[in-house]
Structures are given as structure tokens and as C-alpha cells.
């Protein structure tokens, strides 16, 4: 995982990441290509900012896929060299709502959670009421906050 926030990198390790890269400290493309021995099979872009998406594309190895999940601006995007994509069999794919089959996947994930096989509790950093939504959004600027969940709708 690559990020600029040490808190998020530590959380990724707690959830099983084998390698983390602080992209403020090192070139993330070089680091990922070094860790993977030439390029990643899968890169997930949760940020959606052009420079980050371009780095994701550069991190790919032969046959790799870049998955666009986050969008930070209406003009977010990536330039793709057709020659590089063709010669390396690389692809870019959009992912909306996890590209899930909700009828199948939600019961499966709920079952895994109830069996203790999926840790969702530690993903939630803060629970708020609907009336506190502005403060909830503001708290997301803090790198130590993973998710804010509305649990009180009154």
C-alpha cells in the first residue's frame, strides 16, 4: 500500500499489508516496482487525482490492471499510451460500488463478519449522529481516521 499518511500505512499493516510505501518519503513507482520485481499485477487507485493515477499506471507490470475506485474531481483521469498498454497487455478498469453483486456479496460478507473471519469493526474510527455530519466530514481530514459511520439518524 502507498499513502502519504503514516496512520493509514500502519492501519494497512494491521489489516495484512505485507509492504507499505510512504510516497512523501520515497518515489512510490520505484518502490513498488522494486518490491514486485518489475511491476504490480493489480493497482487500486482510491484517490483519483491525475498524478496519483498516472503513478498507478507506471506501477503496473506486464498483464497488470489499474482499478479506478476514487474520483476527486470531475476532470480526474489518466493518459494511457496505447503502445505501452498493448505491448504490456495492461488494462484500466472502473470499479463502482465494489463492482458487487449485492444480493450475493452482502450476505456473504455479513456471514464472514458474524463468523469472526472478517474484521470490519476496526475499519470504523468514529460513530456519529446525522446531525453531526459536517463535523464527521471535517474529521476525515485527520489521517488517523479510517471511516466515520452514521449510527444515529434522529
Secondary structure as a PSIPRED ss2 file (coil, helix, strand):
# PSIPRED VFORMAT (PSIPRED V4.0)

   1 X C   1.000  0.000  0.000
   2 X E   0.000  0.000  1.000
   3 X E   0.000  0.000  1.000
   4 X C   1.000  0.000  0.000
   5 X C   1.000  0.000  0.000
   6 X H   0.000  1.000  0.000
   7 X H   0.000  1.000  0.000
   8 X H   0.000  1.000  0.000
   9 X H   0.000  1.000  0.000
  10 X H   0.000  1.000  0.000
  11 X H   0.000  1.000  0.000
  12 X H   0.000  1.000  0.000
  13 X H   0.000  1.000  0.000
  14 X H   0.000  1.000  0.000
  15 X C   1.000  0.000  0.000
  16 X C   1.000  0.000  0.000
  17 X C   1.000  0.000  0.000
  18 X C   1.000  0.000  0.000
  19 X C   1.000  0.000  0.000
  20 X C   1.000  0.000  0.000
  21 X E   0.000  0.000  1.000
  22 X E   0.000  0.000  1.000
  23 X C   1.000  0.000  0.000
  24 X C   1.000  0.000  0.000
  25 X C   1.000  0.000  0.000
  26 X C   1.000  0.000  0.000
  27 X C   1.000  0.000  0.000
  28 X H   0.000  1.000  0.000
  29 X H   0.000  1.000  0.000
  30 X H   0.000  1.000  0.000
  31 X H   0.000  1.000  0.000
  32 X H   0.000  1.000  0.000
  33 X H   0.000  1.000  0.000
  34 X H   0.000  1.000  0.000
  35 X H   0.000  1.000  0.000
  36 X H   0.000  1.000  0.000
  37 X C   1.000  0.000  0.000
  38 X C   1.000  0.000  0.000
  39 X C   1.000  0.000  0.000
  40 X E   0.000  0.000  1.000
  41 X E   0.000  0.000  1.000
  42 X E   0.000  0.000  1.000
  43 X E   0.000  0.000  1.000
  44 X E   0.000  0.000  1.000
  45 X E   0.000  0.000  1.000
  46 X C   1.000  0.000  0.000
  47 X C   1.000  0.000  0.000
  48 X C   1.000  0.000  0.000
  49 X C   1.000  0.000  0.000
  50 X H   0.000  1.000  0.000
  51 X H   0.000  1.000  0.000
  52 X H   0.000  1.000  0.000
  53 X H   0.000  1.000  0.000
  54 X H   0.000  1.000  0.000
  55 X H   0.000  1.000  0.000
  56 X H   0.000  1.000  0.000
  57 X H   0.000  1.000  0.000
  58 X H   0.000  1.000  0.000
  59 X H   0.000  1.000  0.000
  60 X E   0.000  0.000  1.000
  61 X E   0.000  0.000  1.000
  62 X E   0.000  0.000  1.000
  63 X E   0.000  0.000  1.000
  64 X E   0.000  0.000  1.000
  65 X E   0.000  0.000  1.000
  66 X E   0.000  0.000  1.000
  67 X E   0.000  0.000  1.000
  68 X E   0.000  0.000  1.000
  69 X C   1.000  0.000  0.000
  70 X C   1.000  0.000  0.000
  71 X C   1.000  0.000  0.000
  72 X C   1.000  0.000  0.000
  73 X C   1.000  0.000  0.000
  74 X C   1.000  0.000  0.000
  75 X C   1.000  0.000  0.000
  76 X C   1.000  0.000  0.000
  77 X C   1.000  0.000  0.000
  78 X C   1.000  0.000  0.000
  79 X C   1.000  0.000  0.000
  80 X C   1.000  0.000  0.000
  81 X C   1.000  0.000  0.000
  82 X H   0.000  1.000  0.000
  83 X H   0.000  1.000  0.000
  84 X H   0.000  1.000  0.000
  85 X H   0.000  1.000  0.000
  86 X H   0.000  1.000  0.000
  87 X H   0.000  1.000  0.000
  88 X H   0.000  1.000  0.000
  89 X C   1.000  0.000  0.000
  90 X C   1.000  0.000  0.000
  91 X E   0.000  0.000  1.000
  92 X E   0.000  0.000  1.000
  93 X E   0.000  0.000  1.000
  94 X E   0.000  0.000  1.000
  95 X C   1.000  0.000  0.000
  96 X C   1.000  0.000  0.000
  97 X H   0.000  1.000  0.000
  98 X H   0.000  1.000  0.000
  99 X H   0.000  1.000  0.000
 100 X C   1.000  0.000  0.000
 101 X C   1.000  0.000  0.000
 102 X H   0.000  1.000  0.000
 103 X H   0.000  1.000  0.000
 104 X H   0.000  1.000  0.000
 105 X H   0.000  1.000  0.000
 106 X H   0.000  1.000  0.000
 107 X H   0.000  1.000  0.000
 108 X H   0.000  1.000  0.000
 109 X H   0.000  1.000  0.000
 110 X H   0.000  1.000  0.000
 111 X H   0.000  1.000  0.000
 112 X H   0.000  1.000  0.000
 113 X H   0.000  1.000  0.000
 114 X H   0.000  1.000  0.000
 115 X C   1.000  0.000  0.000
 116 X C   1.000  0.000  0.000
 117 X C   1.000  0.000  0.000
 118 X C   1.000  0.000  0.000
 119 X C   1.000  0.000  0.000
 120 X C   1.000  0.000  0.000
 121 X H   0.000  1.000  0.000
 122 X H   0.000  1.000  0.000
 123 X H   0.000  1.000  0.000
 124 X C   1.000  0.000  0.000
 125 X C   1.000  0.000  0.000
 126 X E   0.000  0.000  1.000
 127 X E   0.000  0.000  1.000
 128 X E   0.000  0.000  1.000
 129 X E   0.000  0.000  1.000
 130 X H   0.000  1.000  0.000
 131 X H   0.000  1.000  0.000
 132 X H   0.000  1.000  0.000
 133 X H   0.000  1.000  0.000
 134 X H   0.000  1.000  0.000
 135 X H   0.000  1.000  0.000
 136 X H   0.000  1.000  0.000
 137 X H   0.000  1.000  0.000
 138 X H   0.000  1.000  0.000
 139 X H   0.000  1.000  0.000
 140 X C   1.000  0.000  0.000
 141 X C   1.000  0.000  0.000
 142 X C   1.000  0.000  0.000
 143 X C   1.000  0.000  0.000
 144 X C   1.000  0.000  0.000
 145 X C   1.000  0.000  0.000
 146 X C   1.000  0.000  0.000
 147 X C   1.000  0.000  0.000
 148 X E   0.000  0.000  1.000
 149 X E   0.000  0.000  1.000
 150 X E   0.000  0.000  1.000
 151 X E   0.000  0.000  1.000
 152 X E   0.000  0.000  1.000
 153 X C   1.000  0.000  0.000
 154 X C   1.000  0.000  0.000
